[in-house]
Amino acid sequence: MSDRRVGVSDRLSGAWLARAFAALSVLGLLVTVAGVAAMAIAAESIGRKTWGAYFAMEQAMAIGTPVAVTFAGLSVLGGFAVVYTAAGPDPESTRRPADD
């Protein structure tokens, strides 16, 4: 039972939360870009290439761009959080030779 408590505290640690935030931000960015790209491919692949298809593609880009920029910013912040919460140097490696 104490093992479960250790696992829960590890999951709620700052490093785990930072990694989860960064991963979700990158995943959101990839899904957004893939969705807009799929709409553009669909608009270009329609046999008739109608104005309606191009209008839908432009609407997807108009909506997707601010969302993608937001996810890109969150991804950068998540990367900084991961680096900030990463384990520091080993205390033994930071000893000065005079400390021996």
VENHU-V598103 format. One record per residue. N is the residue number from 0. RES is the residue in one letter. OMEGA is omega in radians with two decimals (none if undefined). Layout:
BEGIN
((N,RES,OMEGA) (N,RES,OMEGA))
END
This chain:
BEGIN
((0,M,3.11) (1,S,3.09) (2,D,3.12) (3,R,3.13) (4,R,3.10) (5,V,3.13) (6,G,3.14) (7,V,-3.14) (8,S,3.08) (9,D,-3.14) (10,R,-3.11) (11,L,3.13) (12,S,-3.12) (13,G,-3.12) (14,A,3.14) (15,W,3.12) (16,L,3.12) (17,A,3.12) (18,R,3.12) (19,A,3.12) (20,F,3.14) (21,A,-3.12) (22,A,3.13) (23,L,3.11) (24,S,3.12) (25,V,3.11) (26,L,3.09) (27,G,3.10) (28,L,-3.13) (29,L,3.14) (30,V,3.14) (31,T,-3.13) (32,V,3.12) (33,A,3.11) (34,G,3.11) (35,V,3.11) (36,A,3.11) (37,A,3.11) (38,M,3.12) (39,A,3.12) (40,I,3.12) (41,A,3.14) (42,A,3.13) (43,E,-3.06) (44,S,3.13) (45,I,-3.06) (46,G,-3.08) (47,R,-3.08) (48,K,-3.07) (49,T,3.09) (50,W,3.11) (51,G,3.11) (52,A,3.11) (53,Y,3.10) (54,F,3.09) (55,A,3.10) (56,M,3.14) (57,E,3.09) (58,Q,3.11) (59,A,3.11) (60,M,3.13) (61,A,3.11) (62,I,-3.05) (63,G,-3.08) (64,T,3.11) (65,P,3.10) (66,V,3.14) (67,A,3.12) (68,V,3.10) (69,T,3.11) (70,F,3.10) (71,A,3.09) (72,G,3.11) (73,L,3.09) (74,S,3.10) (75,V,3.10) (76,L,3.08) (77,G,3.07) (78,G,3.07) (79,F,3.13) (80,A,3.12) (81,V,3.13) (82,V,-3.11) (83,Y,-3.09) (84,T,3.13) (85,A,-3.12) (86,A,3.13) (87,G,-3.13) (88,P,3.11) (89,D,-3.11) (90,P,3.13) (91,E,-3.09) (92,S,-3.11) (93,T,3.14) (94,R,3.06) (95,R,3.13) (96,P,-3.14) (97,A,-3.12) (98,D,-3.10) (99,D,none))
END
